[in-house]
């Protein structure tokens, strides 16, 4: 995979098979239907812990009944391997909570 400071091509992003995510220009976005605020808050907490661990921080919107996540590597102005890795981890958190992604 490309260097973590190098933006990825659309093909490299597609190869990552991020089924919960869609590319929107220089960002990846996913919307997770949490069903209630407490589950959304739990998901946001898990995302926050993973983001701190990775030192890579997404934009998060917590509402009733969903969480929207946007990833981009602002330092290089696009999507990098850091975004793909965190997107995979976020999808794992959602699956562990039995939270489905919706079309973003």
Buried (B, 14 or more C-beta within 10 A) or exposed (E): EEEBEBBBEEEBBEEBEBEBBBBEEBBBBBBBBBBEBEBBEBBBEBBEEBBEEBEBEBEBEBEEEBBBBBBBBEEBEBBBBBBBBBBBBBBEBBEEBEBEBEEB
